[in-house]
Amino acid sequence: MDNSCSGVIDLHHVELLCSDYLERARGFCYTYGFSVLAWSEKEQRIALCSNGVVFVFRERHTLHHVDTVATICFQVADVRSAFERAVRAGGRVCSAPSTLQDGHGQVEVAEICTPFDNTSVRLVCVQLYTGPFMPGFDDLESCRTACAACSAACDGACTGSMAGAGFPRNSPSYSQLTCACDHVTYACHRGTMERCVQWFSQCLGFQRFKVNQSESGEQGFVVDSAGSSAGMRLKAMDYFRCRESQLVLLPSSDTASSESPSVSSSSSSSSSSSSIGLKLVFAEPLTEGTNQVQLFLDEHGGPGIQHIGLISKDIIGTVTQMRRHNAKFVFIPPEFYQHCRDSAMESRLDLPDGMMSQLDENDILLDIEDASGDSTSPSYLMQTFSRPLFAESTFFLEVIQRVGATGFGAGNITALWAALQQHFDKQSTELVTSSVAAPTSPSSPSTTAAVTSSSAEVTTSNDYISSGSSCSGSGGGGVGEHVSMTVGVS
C-alpha cells in the first residue's frame, strides 16, 4: 500500500446531475442563499457559491435515472501524482490527466471512479488559473450581457438566455449563509462500507477517526434500537493526519474562536474548517428492512452521496433566513428539547436565556462533546437537516455549527431515539383515546377509514420518507418523513 499523501488541499466543488438544471439552480440560490459564480451554456453547467462552498448543477441526460450528486472534486497540489497514486491503489480511470485552458490560464484535471459506480472523484489543480471558476465557464454578468445581445439579435427567440433566467442578485444580508463544507456522507449497501473506507484511504489518503469515543474501530459507530429496523453503522474519515507530511490546508474565511452564541443570532464563530478539514462519513444499514439508508439505496438506485453538511457561523440566523425563503427542515419532536432541559444542558453550556427555545423553534439539534473532560468549557455542536432536494427521498443538506466540537453529534442520535419513541407513544395514546371517545358509530365507514388512516400514520412513523421535495422546499411533510431524515444522520 502507498502510504504517501495524495496532496489533497481542499474540496473544490460538488457536482449535481439534475433535470432542468437552471430551474433547480435558481431554486437553490433563492432557498439556500447561494449566488451564481459562473455558467457554461455549452456544457449545460452552472456553478453556485456561498463563500468557499461551490455546487455545480449540470443537466442530467442518461447518466443516471434520478437526480443525484455525481462528483466530488478535490483541489490537489499535483494532479498527475495524485492520479497515479489512486490508480496504483486500484482506482479505475474515468478520465486521464489533461489540461483545460482559456484566456484566464490553465487547469489540470483528472477523474477516478469510486466503488459506488455512479459517483466519481475529480482532481484539479487551479494554481495557474485566474478565471471565475474553470475553463469554459463565464462569470454571470458576462453571461447576462452576451445573452441579452443574443436575445435582441434573435428578437427574443433565444431559448438559452441567461438574461431572462431569473437568478437573484442576492443581497449581502441573505447570500453567503454558509461558509464551508463540513462533511460528505455516502450511503453504502450492507456489508460494503469497509471496502469503501479502504478505497478512500488507499487511493486518496483519508484516515479513520472515531464518531464517538466509545466506537469500535472495526464495527464503527452503531445506531440501533430494540424492535426497530432503523439501525445503521457509521464510519468517518478525514485528511487531518496527512498534515504530518507537511500538507497544509488552505485558510478558510470561517477561521475564528469558539465562543458561545448569543440568543438573537448565535453569531459567534465555530471551529474553522481549516483546523478540522473535510470529513467523509459512510453509512450502511444493519438490516435489509426499511430504514433511512436502505430507502436512499432503493430510491437512488444504488449507493451514492446521501447528504452534505454545510458549516454556518450562525445556525439560528441561517436557518431562520432559509425558512423565510421556503426551505423545509425536518421536524424534531419537543421531547428532544425536554430531554436537553432535563439533562441541564443549558447550564452546562452556559447558554443564554431563551436560546433553547430558539433551537426548538427552528428544529436544531444540540449535542455536547467534551472529549477533554474539561467541564468548564465543553465543546458542542448544533445541526439540522433539510428535506430531500429532489423528487425522490435521496439527497439532502445538513446545516451545522461547531463550537469546538469535531465529531457528529453522536449523543444527538441516542437522545433523539428516546425522544422519538416518547413522541410516538404519546401519539398512539392520544389516537386510541380520541377514537374510543368518537361519537360516530364504530360501523361507520368514514370513522373506520379515519381511524385506520391515522393508525397507519403512527404505525409507520418509525419508518421512512414516502415522498420527497424539490430544491425550492416544496413537498410532503408527514411524521414518517421527519423521522427518516433525523435519526442517525451526521
C-alpha positions as CSV (number, residue, x, y, z in Angstrom):
1,M,0.0,0.0,0.0
2,D,1.2,3.5,-0.8
3,N,1.4,5.5,2.4
4,S,2.3,8.8,0.8
5,C,-0.2,11.6,0.8
6,S,-2.2,12.3,-2.3
7,G,-1.7,16.0,-1.9
8,V,-5.4,16.9,-1.4
9,I,-5.6,20.6,-0.5
10,D,-9.3,21.2,-0.2
11,L,-12.7,20.4,-1.6
12,H,-13.0,22.4,-4.8
13,H,-16.7,21.7,-5.8
14,V,-19.5,19.3,-5.8
15,E,-21.4,18.4,-9.0
16,L,-25.1,17.5,-9.1
17,L,-26.8,16.0,-12.1
18,C,-30.4,17.1,-12.4
19,S,-33.1,17.6,-14.9
20,D,-33.9,21.2,-15.8
21,Y,-30.6,22.3,-14.2
22,L,-31.2,26.0,-14.5
23,E,-34.6,25.8,-12.7
24,R,-33.0,23.6,-10.0
25,A,-30.1,26.0,-9.6
26,R,-32.4,29.0,-9.5
27,G,-34.4,27.5,-6.6
28,F,-31.3,26.5,-4.8
29,C,-29.9,30.1,-5.0
30,Y,-33.2,31.5,-3.6
31,T,-33.7,29.0,-0.9
32,Y,-30.2,28.4,0.5
33,G,-28.5,31.7,-0.1
34,F,-26.1,30.8,-2.9
35,S,-25.0,33.1,-5.7
36,V,-24.1,32.4,-9.3
37,L,-20.3,32.1,-9.7
38,A,-20.1,31.1,-13.4
39,W,-22.0,29.5,-16.2
40,S,-21.2,27.2,-19.2
41,E,-24.2,27.2,-21.6
42,K,-22.4,24.9,-23.9
43,E,-21.8,22.2,-21.2
44,Q,-25.1,23.0,-19.5
45,R,-23.5,23.5,-16.2
46,I,-23.8,26.4,-13.7
47,A,-21.6,27.0,-10.6
48,L,-23.2,28.4,-7.5
49,C,-21.2,29.6,-4.5
50,S,-21.6,30.5,-0.8
51,N,-18.2,31.7,0.4
52,G,-15.9,28.7,-0.2
53,V,-18.7,26.2,-1.0
54,V,-19.3,25.6,-4.7
55,F,-22.1,23.5,-6.1
56,V,-22.2,22.8,-9.8
57,F,-25.6,22.0,-11.3
58,R,-25.4,20.0,-14.5
59,E,-28.1,18.9,-16.9
60,R,-28.9,15.2,-16.4
61,H,-29.4,13.3,-19.7
62,T,-28.9,9.5,-19.5
63,L,-26.0,9.1,-17.0
64,H,-28.4,8.4,-14.1
65,H,-32.1,7.7,-13.8
66,V,-32.7,10.1,-10.9
67,D,-31.3,13.4,-9.9
68,T,-28.1,12.8,-7.9
69,V,-24.8,14.1,-6.6
70,A,-22.4,12.6,-9.1
71,T,-19.0,14.0,-8.4
72,I,-16.9,15.5,-5.6
73,C,-13.9,17.4,-6.8
74,F,-10.7,17.9,-4.7
75,Q,-8.1,20.5,-5.3
76,V,-4.7,18.9,-5.2
77,A,-1.1,20.1,-5.4
78,D,-0.2,17.8,-8.3
79,V,-2.9,16.1,-10.4
80,R,-0.7,13.6,-12.1
81,S,0.9,12.4,-8.9
82,A,-2.4,12.1,-7.1
83,F,-4.0,10.3,-10.0
84,E,-1.1,7.8,-10.3
85,R,-1.3,7.1,-6.6
86,A,-5.0,6.4,-6.9
87,V,-4.5,4.1,-9.9
88,R,-1.7,2.2,-8.2
89,A,-4.1,1.6,-5.3
90,G,-6.7,0.2,-7.5
91,G,-8.7,3.2,-8.6
92,R,-10.5,2.9,-12.0
93,V,-9.8,5.7,-14.5
94,C,-12.7,7.9,-15.6
95,S,-10.5,10.3,-17.4
96,A,-6.7,10.6,-17.5
97,P,-4.9,13.8,-16.6
98,S,-5.4,16.6,-19.1
99,T,-5.1,20.3,-19.3
100,L,-8.0,22.7,-19.8
101,Q,-7.2,26.3,-20.7
102,D,-8.7,29.6,-21.8
103,G,-7.7,33.2,-21.6
104,H,-7.5,33.1,-17.8
105,G,-4.9,30.3,-17.7
106,Q,-5.0,26.6,-17.4
107,V,-6.3,23.9,-15.1
108,E,-5.0,20.3,-14.7
109,V,-7.8,17.8,-14.3
110,A,-8.3,14.0,-13.9
111,E,-11.2,11.8,-12.7
112,I,-11.4,8.5,-10.9
113,C,-14.4,6.2,-10.4
114,T,-15.3,5.4,-6.8
115,P,-16.5,2.0,-5.6
116,F,-20.0,3.5,-5.8
117,D,-20.0,3.2,-9.6
118,N,-22.4,6.1,-10.1
119,T,-20.1,8.7,-8.3
120,S,-16.6,9.8,-9.1
121,V,-13.8,11.8,-7.6
122,R,-12.4,14.6,-9.8
123,L,-8.9,16.0,-9.1
124,V,-7.9,19.5,-10.2
125,C,-5.0,21.9,-9.8
126,V,-6.1,25.5,-10.3
127,Q,-2.9,27.3,-9.2
128,L,-2.3,28.7,-12.7
129,Y,-5.9,29.8,-13.3
130,T,-7.4,33.2,-12.6
131,G,-10.8,32.8,-14.1
132,P,-14.1,32.8,-12.2
133,F,-14.3,29.0,-11.9
134,M,-13.0,26.7,-14.6
135,P,-12.1,27.0,-18.3
136,G,-15.3,27.0,-20.4
137,F,-17.2,29.0,-17.7
138,D,-18.1,32.7,-17.9
139,D,-19.0,34.9,-14.9
140,L,-22.7,35.8,-14.5
141,E,-22.5,39.4,-15.8
142,S,-20.7,38.3,-18.9
143,C,-23.4,35.7,-19.5
144,R,-26.1,38.3,-19.0
145,T,-24.5,40.7,-21.4
146,A,-23.9,38.0,-24.1
147,C,-27.4,36.5,-23.7
148,A,-29.1,39.9,-23.8
149,A,-27.3,40.7,-27.1
150,C,-28.2,37.3,-28.5
151,S,-31.8,37.7,-27.4
152,A,-32.0,41.1,-29.1
153,A,-30.5,39.7,-32.3
154,C,-33.0,36.8,-32.3
155,D,-36.0,39.0,-31.4
156,G,-36.3,37.3,-28.1
157,A,-36.3,33.8,-29.6
158,C,-33.1,32.7,-27.8
159,T,-34.1,29.7,-25.6
160,G,-30.8,29.6,-23.7
161,S,-30.9,33.2,-22.5
162,M,-29.3,33.7,-19.1
163,A,-30.6,37.3,-19.2
164,G,-34.1,36.0,-18.6
165,A,-33.2,33.1,-16.3
166,G,-34.3,35.0,-13.2
167,F,-31.3,34.3,-11.0
168,P,-31.4,36.5,-7.9
169,R,-28.8,39.1,-7.3
170,N,-28.6,38.1,-3.7
171,S,-28.3,40.9,-1.1
172,P,-25.4,40.8,1.3
173,S,-27.9,40.2,4.1
174,Y,-29.1,36.9,2.6
175,S,-26.4,35.4,0.4
176,Q,-23.3,33.6,1.8
177,L,-25.2,32.0,4.7
178,T,-22.8,29.0,4.9
179,C,-19.0,29.3,4.8
180,A,-17.5,25.8,4.2
181,C,-18.3,22.2,3.5
182,D,-18.0,20.2,6.8
183,H,-18.6,16.6,5.5
184,V,-19.9,14.5,2.7
185,T,-21.9,11.4,3.7
186,Y,-22.1,8.3,1.5
187,A,-24.8,5.6,1.8
188,C,-23.5,2.1,1.2
189,H,-25.0,-1.3,0.7
190,R,-24.9,-3.5,3.8
191,G,-21.5,-5.2,4.2
192,T,-19.7,-2.9,1.7
193,M,-18.7,0.0,3.9
194,E,-15.3,-1.2,4.8
195,R,-14.3,-1.7,1.2
196,C,-15.3,2.0,0.6
197,V,-13.4,3.2,3.6
198,Q,-10.3,1.3,2.4
199,W,-10.7,2.8,-1.1
200,F,-10.6,6.4,0.2
201,S,-7.7,5.5,2.5
202,Q,-5.5,3.8,-0.1
203,C,-6.5,6.0,-3.1
204,L,-6.7,9.4,-1.6
205,G,-5.0,9.2,1.8
206,F,-8.0,9.8,4.1
207,Q,-7.8,8.3,7.6
208,R,-10.4,7.0,10.0
209,F,-11.4,8.8,13.1
210,K,-14.0,8.0,15.7
211,V,-17.5,9.4,15.5
212,N,-17.7,8.7,19.3
213,Q,-15.0,7.8,21.8
214,S,-16.8,4.5,22.6
215,E,-16.8,3.5,19.0
216,S,-15.3,0.2,18.0
217,G,-12.6,0.6,15.3
218,E,-13.8,-2.4,13.4
219,Q,-17.5,-2.1,13.9
220,G,-17.7,1.7,13.7
221,F,-20.5,3.6,15.4
222,V,-23.6,1.5,15.6
223,V,-27.0,3.2,15.8
224,D,-29.6,0.6,16.8
225,S,-32.9,0.3,18.8
226,A,-34.6,-2.8,20.1
227,G,-37.6,-3.7,18.0
228,S,-36.7,-1.3,15.2
229,S,-35.4,-1.9,11.7
230,A,-33.8,1.6,11.5
231,G,-30.3,0.6,12.7
232,M,-27.2,1.7,10.8
233,R,-23.5,1.7,11.1
234,L,-21.3,4.8,10.6
235,K,-17.6,5.3,10.0
236,A,-15.9,8.6,9.4
237,M,-12.7,9.7,7.8
238,D,-10.7,13.0,7.3
239,Y,-7.5,14.2,5.9
240,F,-6.0,15.6,9.1
241,R,-3.2,13.0,9.6
242,C,-1.6,13.9,6.3
243,R,-0.5,17.2,7.8
244,E,2.2,15.2,9.5
245,S,3.7,15.2,6.0
246,Q,3.6,19.0,5.8
247,L,0.3,19.1,4.0
248,V,-1.3,22.5,4.7
249,L,-5.0,23.2,4.1
250,L,-6.0,26.4,2.5
251,P,-7.1,29.1,5.0
252,S,-10.9,29.4,5.3
253,S,-13.0,32.5,5.9
254,D,-14.6,30.9,8.9
255,T,-11.5,30.8,11.0
256,A,-12.4,32.2,14.4
257,S,-12.9,31.5,18.0
258,S,-15.3,29.1,19.7
259,E,-17.3,31.3,22.0
260,S,-20.9,30.7,23.0
261,P,-23.5,32.1,20.6
262,S,-25.8,34.9,21.5
263,V,-29.6,34.5,21.8
264,S,-30.5,36.6,18.9
265,S,-28.2,35.3,16.3
266,S,-25.8,32.8,17.8
267,S,-23.3,34.9,15.8
268,S,-20.0,33.7,17.2
269,S,-17.8,31.6,15.0
270,S,-17.3,27.9,15.3
271,S,-14.2,25.8,14.8
272,S,-12.8,26.6,11.4
273,S,-12.9,24.1,8.6
274,S,-9.2,24.7,8.1
275,S,-8.5,23.3,11.5
276,I,-10.8,20.4,11.0
277,G,-10.6,19.5,7.4
278,L,-13.2,18.0,5.1
279,K,-14.7,14.8,6.6
280,L,-16.2,11.8,4.8
281,V,-18.9,9.7,6.5
282,F,-20.1,6.3,5.4
283,A,-23.4,4.8,6.5
284,E,-24.8,1.3,5.9
285,P,-28.0,-0.4,7.1
286,L,-27.7,-3.0,9.8
287,T,-30.6,-5.0,8.3
288,E,-32.3,-5.2,4.9
289,G,-35.6,-3.9,6.4
290,T,-36.9,-0.4,6.0
291,N,-34.6,2.3,7.3
292,Q,-33.3,5.6,6.0
293,V,-30.1,4.3,4.4
294,Q,-31.9,1.5,2.7
295,L,-34.6,3.9,1.5
296,F,-31.9,6.0,-0.1
297,L,-30.4,3.0,-1.8
298,D,-33.7,1.9,-3.1
299,E,-34.9,5.3,-4.4
300,H,-31.4,6.3,-5.7
301,G,-30.9,3.0,-7.4
302,G,-27.8,2.1,-5.5
303,P,-25.1,3.7,-3.2
304,G,-24.2,7.4,-3.5
305,I,-23.9,10.7,-1.7
306,Q,-26.8,10.9,0.8
307,H,-26.1,14.4,2.2
308,I,-23.6,17.2,2.6
309,G,-23.0,19.2,5.7
310,L,-22.5,22.9,5.4
311,I,-20.9,25.0,8.1
312,S,-22.7,28.1,9.5
313,K,-21.2,30.5,11.9
314,D,-24.8,31.5,13.0
315,I,-27.0,28.5,12.6
316,I,-30.1,30.1,14.2
317,G,-29.8,33.1,11.9
318,T,-29.0,30.9,8.9
319,V,-32.0,28.5,9.4
320,T,-34.3,31.4,10.0
321,Q,-33.3,33.1,6.8
322,M,-33.6,29.9,4.8
323,R,-37.1,29.2,6.2
324,R,-38.1,32.7,5.0
325,H,-37.1,31.6,1.5
326,N,-39.2,28.4,1.6
327,A,-36.5,26.0,2.9
328,K,-38.1,22.9,4.6
329,F,-36.3,21.3,7.5
330,V,-37.1,18.1,9.3
331,F,-39.3,18.2,12.4
332,I,-37.7,17.4,15.8
333,P,-40.2,16.3,18.4
334,P,-40.4,18.5,21.5
335,E,-39.4,15.6,23.7
336,F,-35.8,16.0,22.4
337,Y,-35.6,19.6,23.8
338,Q,-37.2,18.5,27.0
339,H,-34.5,15.9,27.3
340,C,-31.9,18.6,26.8
341,R,-33.5,20.7,29.6
342,D,-33.8,17.7,31.9
343,S,-30.1,16.9,31.5
344,A,-29.2,20.5,32.4
345,M,-27.6,21.1,29.0
346,E,-28.4,24.8,29.1
347,S,-26.5,25.4,32.4
348,R,-23.7,23.0,31.4
349,L,-23.1,25.0,28.2
350,D,-23.9,28.4,29.9
351,L,-26.4,29.1,27.1
352,P,-28.1,32.5,27.1
353,D,-31.7,32.6,28.3
354,G,-34.1,31.7,25.6
355,M,-31.6,30.0,23.3
356,M,-33.0,26.5,23.8
357,S,-36.4,27.8,22.8
358,Q,-34.9,29.2,19.6
359,L,-33.3,25.9,18.8
360,D,-36.7,24.2,19.4
361,E,-38.5,26.7,17.1
362,N,-36.0,26.0,14.3
363,D,-35.7,22.2,14.8
364,I,-32.0,22.5,15.5
365,L,-30.3,19.7,17.5
366,L,-27.8,20.4,20.2
367,D,-25.1,18.0,21.5
368,I,-22.2,18.2,23.9
369,E,-18.8,16.8,23.0
370,D,-16.5,17.0,26.0
371,A,-13.7,14.7,25.0
372,S,-11.2,16.6,27.1
373,G,-13.2,16.2,30.3
374,D,-12.9,19.9,31.0
375,S,-16.5,20.7,32.2
376,T,-15.7,24.4,32.4
377,S,-15.5,24.7,28.6
378,P,-17.3,21.8,26.9
379,S,-17.4,21.6,23.2
380,Y,-20.7,21.3,21.4
381,L,-22.4,21.4,18.1
382,M,-25.7,22.3,16.6
383,Q,-27.2,20.7,13.5
384,T,-30.3,20.5,11.4
385,F,-31.4,18.7,8.2
386,S,-33.3,19.8,5.2
387,R,-36.0,17.8,3.4
388,P,-34.8,16.0,0.3
389,L,-33.9,18.4,-2.5
390,F,-35.1,16.1,-5.3
391,A,-38.4,14.3,-6.0
392,E,-37.0,11.1,-4.6
393,S,-36.1,10.6,-0.9
394,T,-32.4,10.8,-1.6
395,F,-30.1,13.8,-1.3
396,F,-30.5,16.4,1.4
397,L,-28.4,19.1,3.2
398,E,-27.3,19.5,6.7
399,V,-26.5,22.8,8.4
400,I,-24.0,22.5,11.2
401,Q,-22.3,24.9,13.6
402,R,-19.4,23.6,15.7
403,V,-18.3,25.3,18.9
404,G,-15.1,23.4,19.5
405,A,-16.6,20.0,18.6
406,T,-15.1,17.8,15.9
407,G,-17.5,14.8,15.9
408,F,-21.0,14.3,14.5
409,G,-23.4,14.7,17.5
410,A,-23.4,11.0,18.5
411,G,-25.2,12.0,21.6
412,N,-27.9,13.5,19.5
413,I,-28.6,10.1,17.9
414,T,-29.3,8.4,21.2
415,A,-31.3,11.2,22.7
416,L,-33.3,11.6,19.5
417,W,-34.2,7.9,19.5
418,A,-35.6,8.3,23.0
419,A,-37.5,11.5,22.1
420,L,-39.0,10.0,19.0
421,Q,-40.2,6.9,20.9
422,Q,-41.8,9.1,23.5
423,H,-43.4,11.2,20.8
424,F,-44.8,8.2,19.0
425,D,-46.0,6.6,22.2
426,K,-47.9,9.8,23.1
427,Q,-49.4,10.0,19.6
428,S,-50.5,6.4,19.9
429,T,-52.2,7.0,23.3
430,E,-53.9,10.2,22.0
431,L,-55.1,8.4,18.9
432,V,-56.6,5.5,20.9
433,T,-58.3,7.9,23.4
434,S,-59.8,10.0,20.6
435,S,-61.0,7.0,18.6
436,V,-62.7,5.5,21.7
437,A,-64.4,8.8,22.5
438,A,-65.5,9.4,19.0
439,P,-69.4,9.7,18.9
440,T,-69.7,8.3,15.5
441,S,-70.9,4.7,15.2
442,P,-68.0,2.2,15.0
443,S,-69.6,0.6,12.0
444,S,-69.5,3.9,10.1
445,P,-67.2,3.5,7.1
446,S,-65.9,7.1,7.4
447,T,-65.0,6.6,11.0
448,T,-63.3,3.3,10.3
449,A,-61.3,4.8,7.4
450,A,-60.3,7.8,9.6
451,V,-59.0,5.6,12.4
452,T,-57.2,3.3,10.0
453,S,-55.6,6.1,8.2
454,S,-54.4,7.8,11.5
455,S,-53.2,4.5,12.9
456,A,-51.2,3.9,9.8
457,E,-49.5,7.2,10.2
458,V,-48.5,6.4,13.8
459,T,-47.5,2.8,12.9
460,T,-45.4,3.8,10.0
461,S,-43.9,6.9,11.6
462,N,-40.9,4.8,12.7
463,D,-40.3,4.0,9.1
464,Y,-39.1,6.4,6.5
465,I,-39.9,9.0,3.9
466,S,-42.5,8.3,1.3
467,S,-42.3,11.5,-0.6
468,G,-39.5,14.0,-1.2
469,S,-39.3,17.6,-2.1
470,S,-37.8,20.0,-4.6
471,C,-34.9,22.4,-4.2
472,S,-37.4,25.2,-3.6
473,G,-38.6,23.4,-0.5
474,S,-42.0,22.1,-1.6
475,G,-43.0,18.5,-0.8
476,G,-44.5,16.2,1.7
477,G,-44.3,16.6,5.4
478,G,-45.7,13.6,7.3
479,V,-44.3,12.3,10.6
480,G,-42.5,9.5,8.9
481,E,-40.7,12.0,6.6
482,H,-39.4,13.9,9.6
483,V,-38.0,10.7,11.3
484,S,-36.1,9.4,8.5
485,M,-34.1,12.5,8.0
486,T,-33.1,12.9,11.6
487,V,-32.3,9.6,13.2
488,G,-28.7,8.6,12.9
489,V,-27.5,11.0,10.2
490,S,-24.4,13.1,10.8
